[in-house]
Amino acid sequence: MSEIELIATATFGLEAVVKRELQNLGYTDINVSDGKVSFRADEKAIPRANLWLRSADRLLLKMGEFKALTFDELFEKTKALPWDDWITRDAKFTVNGKSVKSKLFSISDCQSIVKKAVVEKLKQRYAADWFEETGPESTIQVALLNDIATLTINTSGAGLHKRGYREAAGEAPLKETLAAAMIQLSYWNKDRILLDPFCGSGTIPIEAAMISRNIAPGLNRKFASEEWPIIDKNLWKEARVEAYNAIDQDTPISILASDIDHKAIAIAAENALQAGVDDCIEFSVKPLVQVKTEEKFGVVITNPPYGERIGSRKEIADIYQAMGRIFRADPTWSVYVLTPQENFESLYGTKAHRKRKLYNGNIKVDFYQYYGERPPKK
């Protein structure tokens, strides 16, 4: 089986998390750059990485990369790539584009030229002048950065945050991929209690439960490349069987999730049921002031309300101050908070041990990390 190059795209700030996920899957030839993690592997990596990547946005098949200063150059170099190895005669394919700091700045023109070049390549292969485009979908992307064009095919289809369990969501939902990254950036593990006092539709506790149960995040969904004839159906079957066999149903998990909103908790409980982790999470309706941290060495991971999402400035300030009073009372607890609030530390009452810049959608946020005492070794 020939080696291919794949790109796992990622939100800025999460590249290291995605790299670690790929290493855990056994891949070693990895290169990290802004917003993407590329790696070389065989075709088996397409189903495996799609099923298992928790924090990446999409998995792209890299077709080629070259310098393009003119539209003629873009056309000829695109046409020279082996599109006919991956795109079938009846494939439905579209072209998306983006251009940053490049002479070829017209995205629509770049898309049109790439589409024409791919069609010309397919004409040569299939000796046809017209294609029905009624078959499996292939989305091509032409990305120009500093005059370097990177051509890829999207193997995932919809973004990898679409796990399949969250049919309903509350107001301002957190992306599943970011929630998974927050958990992996923390020191929480399945031997410790996890608490999310602002759980909303349950994304953080559900992602934590899936991690602790070793449930592949893509098990409940389909991917665009599953329909590609070029990829042996047995590879997908083997990858799914491997994922099902890896699930840990025996280890006891203790996750507490609460919210003041009755409707949000009902949605969260249904989402947990759909994800198959409802037995791992204890949901409750309660305001922050009723949250208790009676056991030792627990971990709080949460995405509390903030100005761009919900509530007035005073309400937000009151919440953050209450968080400080409650969670600073026990030095054995660790606390991880995602918020864009620049004065969060002063409201919380102490400076974080570490602060990491991330993005929640288009909102620039910080991931504040407060480390509690280490639990005793078992």
Residue, then its C-alpha position, 0 to 999 in steps of 0.5 A: m500500500s503506497e504512502i500518502e500525506l495527510i493533514a489534520t487541520a486544527t484551531f490555532g493553539l491546539e496543534a500540539v494536542v492534535k500531534r499528541e493524538l496522532q502519536n498515540l495512534g502510532y504515527t511518527d512522521i509528523n510535521v506541525s505548522d500553524g493550524k495544521v499537523s501533517f503526517r505520512a502514513d498508508e491508506k489505513a490512516i484515513p479511516r483510523a484518524n477520522l475515527w479517533l482524532r478528538s481535537a482536529d477540525r478535518l482530515l485532508l488528503k494532500m495532493g500537492e504543493f507548489k509555487a503559483l504566481t500566474f493562473d496558467e501556472l496554477f492550472e498546469k501544476t494542478k492538472a499534473l497532480p494524480w487526481d484520477d487516482w482518487i476521483t472517480r468518473d462519476a464523482k461529485f466534486t466541488v472546489n473551495g479556496k482561500s488566499v492569503k498574501s498571494k498574487l493570485f488573490s481572487i478566490s473565485d478565479c482560483q476555484s474555477i481554474v482548479k476545477k477546470a484543471v481537474v476536469e481536464k485530468l479526468k478527461q485524459r483518464y476516462a476519455a470523456d468530455w462530460f461527467e455526470e457528477t452523481g457519485p461520491e462527494s469529493t471536496i477539493q481545497v486550493a489554499l494559497l499562502n505567500d504564493i504557495a498553493t496547497l491542494t487537498i481533498n477533504t476526507s472527513g466531509a463535515g467537521l470532526h466536531k460533528r460526533g453524532y451525539r449532539e442533536a440538540a444544543g443550548e445557547a452558545p454551545l462549545k465545540e466538541t473538538l475544543a472541549a476534548a482539547m481542554i480535557q487533554l490539556s488538563y491533568w485530569n484522568k479517570d481516577r479523579i472526579l471531574l466537575d463542570p458547574f456550567c455544563g450547558s448541553g453537556t459537551i465537556p462531561i460527555e467528551a471526558a466520559m468518551i475519553s475515559r471510556n476510550i470511545a472513538p469520537g467518530l464511531n457514531r457518524k459517517f465520513a465522505s471518504e467512506e464512499w470513495p471506491i478507491i479506499d477498500k471498504n474492509l479498511w473502514k470495517e477493520a478500523r471500526v471493529e478495532a475502535y469497538n474492541a478498544i472501548d473500556q466498559d469496566t472502569p468506574i468513572s465519576i463525572l459531575a455536571s450541573d447547570i442552573d438551566h433545567k432545559a440545558i440539563a435535559i438536553a445534556a442528559e439526552n446527549a450523554l445517552q446518545a453518546g453511550v456515556d450516560d452511566c458515567i455522568e451525574f447531571s443536576v440542576k443547581p446554581l453555582v453557589q450550591v456546588k460543593t467540592e467535598e471530596k479531595f483531588g477533584v478537577v474542575i473543567t468549565n466554560p462559564p458564561y461570559g459577555e459575548r455569550i450570556g449575561s451582563r457584566k455585573e452578573i459575569a463578575d459575580i459568577y467569577q468571584a463566586m467561582g474563586r470563593i468556592f474552588r480556592a477553598d480546597p487546595t487539592w482541587s485543580v481548576y481549568v477555565l475557558t473565558p475571554q474575560e481579560n480580568f478573570e484572574s483578578l475576579y477569581g482572586t488569584k493568578a493562574h499557574r498557566k494561561r494558554k491562548l485559544y479560540n472558541g469559534n471566532i472569539k479569542v479566549d484564554f484557558y486559565q489553569y490552576y493546579g491543585e495538590r497532587p493526589p497521593k500515588k496508589 
